[in-house]
Amino acid sequence: MDSGAFFVGYSIQNQRKGKAVINLDLAFFIQIINFGILVLVLNVMLYKPLRGVLDKRRLEIETASERTAAVDQVVQEKVALYEAGLRAAKAEAGARRAELLKEAQAEEAALTEKARKEAVMSLESIRERIGRESADARELLRKQADALSNEICEKILGRSL
């Protein structure tokens, strides 16, 4: 081999001579064997452990991803249960509120009716009392008017009637 530099392709020096830079002699085959040994050593000492570490990391990531998905599903189920319970509680509260409102309206109507009846009864009793008192007053006035007219007649006539 020449002491000149090796290039991929032809060297300037050997181009002039018309020779190829790569000679198929013993050094070439030794370098191929060295390259094969280097590949085997790197495969055993670097690539296989590195692939093992990467496979282990990928497996851990997949496992963690599966666990995350499972936990996420459990969380979603619990959230759905919570929301369903919340909706049920809201519906129950709404129904209870409607029931209480209906009861309050019924009680209000009953109290209003009771007050109206009491007012009517009170008004009727007042009217009856006023009627009795006015009848009593008329009777008293009639008696007093009769007595007064008798007195007036007696004074005018000068004698008793």
Summary of the structure (lengths in Angstrom):
residues: 161
radius of gyration: 61.9
end to end distance: 184.0
largest distance: 190.5
contacts: 309
relative contact order: 0.03
helix: 86%
strand: 0%
